[in-house]
């Protein structure tokens, strides 16, 4: 007998749309946040490094 594949779970359409809209808004907001951080730190390089580290930590927490 052939083995049956396990059923997959899909994301509801409304949740996928909400995630896409939220991600799009966050991409636009990221530039503003980086600009403000560069102004406050006085260094675009430090702002980029801080942004990268925060993003890396968040990914490590969300995707262990």
Buried (B, 14 or more C-beta within 10 A) or exposed (E): EEEEEEEEEEEEEEEEEEEEEEEEEEEEEEEEEBEEBBEEBEEEEEBBEBBEEEEEEEEEEEEE
